[in-house]
Amino acid sequence: MAVIVISRGCYIRGSEVAKKAAAELGYKCISREVLLQASKLFDIPELKLMRAIEDAPSLLDRFGRDKKKYVTFIRTALLREVQWGNVVYHGFAGHFFVQGIPSVLKVRIFAAMEERVKDEMEREGVSAEKARQVVMKDDEERRSWALNLYGMDTSDPTLYDMLMHIGTLTVDDAARVIAATAAQPSFRMTPESKRLLNDRVLASQVEALLVEEFPRVEVTARDGAAFVHIPTGLSIHTLLAEKQRIIEKVQSIAIGLGGAEKVHVTFDHPI
């Protein structure tokens, strides 16, 4: 089983590569379905989730604390989709959510600016000048989004295992190369990679369930145990009075709904 994540920016041929690679391998291919799943799981309008993952940071800031919440929901839905393997995900942000999981094949598809401008002109029926403005604006907004939320630059080649330039290399060529690479031993899901992915899913699920009440919550997981850190900003007297109630509530949610076997809760130093 393998997991392939394809980053393509606003380049439409990237989705063609993803679909053909999935067909070559007999894998499921997903993209927008992740937003639909997140919308259903957390009862959030899909439009809000779409804006949270695509809008520039200046627009995202209007969401306030909901910005992190929506991204957490999308991350949870994506990780749940890829958890069982044999899947190709294409779209923005997926490669951020699977960083550190070695068996996941992370691919960046790109093309020359003129090719992308031509595609935009044909798709939207606009002039070359307008198409160029749209492509450049989209690139900058996606780059700003990544830097704002993750401190990562989408143009950083170290985020990916493969960089593929669609030009001389055709869409069909790229799909075949990806399929062949995914079959290599380096990208077979090992027990350790599977454990890391399961831990990532668990941590994200628990965080998604807690983020509404504890907006700055941070969750990690290992071997079925969730480690929940809550920055409260409470005074020492208030925290002492509320601490046990908060711990019991977090444990109940993380175990009962999040699927954790054990839960460890820590707090910031109180004021």
C-alpha positions as CSV (number, residue, x, y, z in Angstrom):
1,M,0.0,0.0,0.0
2,A,1.2,3.5,-0.7
3,V,0.2,7.1,-0.2
4,I,0.9,9.8,-2.8
5,V,0.4,13.5,-2.3
6,I,0.7,15.8,-5.3
7,S,1.0,19.5,-4.9
8,R,0.0,21.4,-8.1
9,G,-0.8,24.9,-7.1
10,C,-3.3,26.4,-9.6
11,Y,-1.9,24.3,-12.5
12,I,-4.8,22.3,-13.9
13,R,-2.6,19.7,-15.6
14,G,-1.4,18.6,-12.1
15,S,-4.9,17.2,-11.5
16,E,-4.6,15.3,-14.8
17,V,-1.3,13.8,-13.6
18,A,-2.8,12.8,-10.3
19,K,-5.8,11.1,-11.9
20,K,-3.7,9.2,-14.4
21,A,-1.2,8.1,-11.8
22,A,-4.1,6.8,-9.7
23,A,-5.6,4.9,-12.6
24,E,-2.1,3.4,-13.4
25,L,-1.9,2.1,-9.9
26,G,-5.5,1.2,-9.3
27,Y,-5.7,3.7,-6.4
28,K,-8.4,6.0,-5.2
29,C,-7.9,9.7,-6.3
30,I,-9.2,12.4,-4.0
31,S,-9.1,16.2,-3.9
32,R,-12.2,18.3,-3.2
33,E,-13.8,15.3,-1.5
34,V,-11.7,16.1,1.5
35,L,-13.5,19.4,2.0
36,L,-16.9,17.7,1.6
37,Q,-15.9,15.1,4.2
38,A,-14.6,17.8,6.6
39,S,-17.8,19.8,6.1
40,K,-19.9,16.7,7.1
41,L,-17.7,15.6,9.9
42,F,-17.7,19.0,11.7
43,D,-20.9,20.5,10.4
44,I,-19.2,23.5,8.8
45,P,-20.3,25.1,5.5
46,E,-18.0,23.9,2.7
47,L,-17.5,27.5,1.4
48,K,-15.9,28.5,4.7
49,L,-13.5,25.6,4.6
50,M,-12.7,26.4,1.0
51,R,-11.8,30.0,1.9
52,A,-9.7,28.8,4.9
53,I,-7.5,26.7,2.7
54,E,-7.3,29.0,-0.3
55,D,-7.6,32.6,0.8
56,A,-4.6,34.8,1.4
57,P,-3.6,35.4,5.0
58,S,-5.0,38.9,4.9
59,L,-8.4,37.4,4.3
60,L,-7.9,34.5,6.6
61,D,-7.3,36.9,9.5
62,R,-10.9,37.9,9.3
63,F,-11.8,34.4,10.6
64,G,-9.9,35.2,13.8
65,R,-9.4,32.0,15.8
66,D,-11.6,30.1,13.4
67,K,-8.7,30.1,11.0
68,K,-6.8,27.4,12.9
69,K,-10.1,25.5,13.5
70,Y,-11.0,25.2,9.9
71,V,-7.5,24.1,8.8
72,T,-7.5,21.6,11.6
73,F,-10.8,20.2,10.3
74,I,-9.4,19.9,6.8
75,R,-6.2,18.3,8.0
76,T,-8.2,15.7,10.0
77,A,-10.4,14.8,7.0
78,L,-7.4,14.5,4.7
79,L,-5.4,12.3,7.1
80,R,-8.4,10.0,7.7
81,E,-8.7,9.6,3.9
82,V,-5.1,8.6,3.3
83,Q,-4.7,6.6,6.5
84,W,-5.6,3.3,4.8
85,G,-3.2,3.8,1.8
86,N,-3.6,3.1,-1.9
87,V,-4.6,6.7,-2.5
88,V,-3.5,9.7,-4.5
89,Y,-4.3,13.1,-3.1
90,H,-3.9,16.2,-5.2
91,G,-4.5,19.8,-4.1
92,F,-3.0,22.4,-1.9
93,A,-1.7,21.8,1.6
94,G,-1.6,18.0,1.6
95,H,2.2,17.9,1.7
96,F,2.3,20.0,4.8
97,F,0.0,17.5,6.7
98,V,2.2,14.5,5.9
99,Q,5.7,16.0,6.5
100,G,7.8,13.6,8.6
101,I,6.1,10.4,7.4
102,P,8.9,8.9,5.3
103,S,6.9,6.4,3.2
104,V,4.5,9.0,1.8
105,L,5.5,10.1,-1.8
106,K,5.3,13.9,-2.0
107,V,5.4,15.3,-5.6
108,R,5.3,18.9,-6.9
109,I,4.0,19.4,-10.4
110,F,4.8,22.6,-12.2
111,A,5.1,24.2,-15.6
112,A,6.4,27.2,-17.4
113,M,4.5,30.4,-16.8
114,E,3.5,30.7,-20.4
115,E,1.9,27.3,-20.4
116,R,0.0,28.1,-17.2
117,V,-1.2,31.4,-18.7
118,K,-2.3,29.6,-21.8
119,D,-4.3,27.1,-19.7
120,E,-5.9,29.9,-17.7
121,M,-6.9,31.8,-20.9
122,E,-8.6,28.7,-22.4
123,R,-10.3,27.7,-19.2
124,E,-11.6,31.2,-18.2
125,G,-11.8,32.8,-21.6
126,V,-9.7,35.8,-20.6
127,S,-6.9,37.8,-22.2
128,A,-3.2,36.8,-21.7
129,E,-2.6,39.8,-19.5
130,K,-5.6,39.0,-17.2
131,A,-4.6,35.3,-17.1
132,R,-1.1,36.2,-16.1
133,Q,-2.3,38.4,-13.3
134,V,-4.6,35.6,-12.0
135,V,-1.8,33.0,-12.1
136,M,0.7,35.3,-10.4
137,K,-1.8,36.4,-7.7
138,D,-2.7,32.8,-7.0
139,D,0.9,31.8,-6.6
140,E,1.7,34.6,-4.2
141,E,-1.5,33.9,-2.1
142,R,-0.7,30.2,-1.8
143,R,2.9,31.0,-0.9
144,S,1.8,33.5,1.7
145,W,-0.8,31.1,3.1
146,A,1.9,28.4,3.7
147,L,4.4,30.8,5.2
148,N,1.7,32.3,7.5
149,L,0.4,29.0,8.8
150,Y,3.3,26.7,8.7
151,G,6.4,28.8,8.2
152,M,7.0,26.8,5.0
153,D,7.5,28.0,1.4
154,T,5.7,26.0,-1.2
155,S,8.6,26.6,-3.6
156,D,11.1,24.9,-1.2
157,P,12.2,21.8,-3.0
158,T,13.1,20.0,0.3
159,L,9.3,19.6,0.9
160,Y,9.0,17.1,-1.9
161,D,10.5,13.8,-3.0
162,M,10.0,14.6,-6.7
163,L,9.8,17.8,-8.8
164,M,8.2,17.3,-12.2
165,H,8.2,19.9,-14.9
166,I,5.3,19.3,-17.4
167,G,6.8,20.4,-20.8
168,T,9.0,18.0,-22.5
169,L,7.8,15.6,-19.9
170,T,4.1,14.9,-20.8
171,V,1.2,14.3,-18.4
172,D,1.2,10.6,-19.3
173,D,5.0,10.4,-18.8
174,A,4.7,12.1,-15.3
175,A,1.9,9.7,-14.3
176,R,3.9,6.7,-15.3
177,V,7.0,7.9,-13.4
178,I,5.0,8.6,-10.3
179,A,3.4,5.1,-10.4
180,A,6.8,3.5,-10.9
181,T,8.3,5.5,-8.1
182,A,5.4,4.6,-5.7
183,A,6.2,0.9,-6.3
184,Q,9.8,1.3,-5.0
185,P,10.7,-0.1,-1.6
186,S,11.3,3.4,-0.3
187,F,7.7,4.3,-0.6
188,R,6.1,1.1,0.7
189,M,4.3,1.7,4.0
190,T,6.4,0.1,6.8
191,P,5.1,-0.7,10.3
192,E,6.9,2.4,11.6
193,S,5.5,4.7,8.8
194,K,2.0,3.3,9.6
195,R,2.4,4.0,13.3
196,L,3.5,7.6,12.5
197,L,0.5,8.1,10.2
198,N,-1.9,6.6,12.8
199,D,-0.4,8.9,15.5
200,R,-0.9,11.9,13.2
201,V,-4.5,11.0,12.6
202,L,-5.2,10.5,16.3
203,A,-3.5,13.8,17.2
204,S,-5.5,15.7,14.5
205,Q,-8.8,14.1,15.5
206,V,-8.4,15.0,19.1
207,E,-7.3,18.5,18.3
208,A,-10.3,19.0,16.0
209,L,-12.6,18.0,18.8
210,L,-11.0,20.3,21.4
211,V,-10.2,23.4,19.3
212,E,-13.6,24.9,19.6
213,E,-13.3,25.2,23.4
214,F,-9.5,25.5,23.6
215,P,-8.5,27.5,20.5
216,R,-4.7,27.3,21.2
217,V,-4.7,23.6,22.1
218,E,-1.8,21.6,20.8
219,V,-2.0,17.8,20.5
220,T,0.6,15.1,19.7
221,A,0.2,11.3,19.8
222,R,2.2,8.2,20.2
223,D,1.1,4.6,20.2
224,G,-2.5,5.4,20.9
225,A,-1.8,7.9,23.6
226,A,-2.7,11.6,23.1
227,F,-0.6,14.4,24.7
228,V,-2.7,17.5,25.0
229,H,-1.2,20.9,25.9
230,I,-3.6,23.7,26.8
231,P,-2.4,27.3,27.1
232,T,-5.1,28.7,29.4
233,G,-3.9,32.2,30.4
234,L,-5.7,31.6,33.7
235,S,-4.5,32.8,37.1
236,I,-3.0,30.2,39.4
237,H,-6.1,30.3,41.7
238,T,-8.5,29.9,38.8
239,L,-6.4,27.1,37.2
240,L,-6.2,25.2,40.5
241,A,-9.9,25.4,40.9
242,E,-10.7,24.4,37.3
243,K,-7.8,22.1,36.5
244,Q,-9.4,18.7,37.4
245,R,-12.6,19.6,35.6
246,I,-10.7,20.5,32.5
247,I,-8.6,17.4,32.6
248,E,-11.6,15.1,33.0
249,K,-13.5,16.9,30.1
250,V,-10.5,16.6,27.8
251,Q,-10.0,12.9,28.7
252,S,-13.6,12.2,28.1
253,I,-13.6,13.8,24.7
254,A,-10.2,12.5,23.6
255,I,-11.0,8.9,24.6
256,G,-14.7,8.8,24.0
257,L,-14.8,10.6,20.6
258,G,-11.2,11.0,19.5
259,G,-10.2,7.3,19.9
260,A,-7.3,7.8,22.2
261,E,-6.4,4.9,24.6
262,K,-4.7,7.3,27.1
263,V,-4.6,11.0,27.5
264,H,-2.0,13.2,29.2
265,V,-2.9,16.9,29.8
266,T,-0.5,19.7,30.5
267,F,-1.0,23.4,30.9
268,D,1.0,26.6,30.4
269,H,2.5,28.1,33.6
270,P,-0.5,30.1,35.1
271,I,-0.4,33.8,35.5
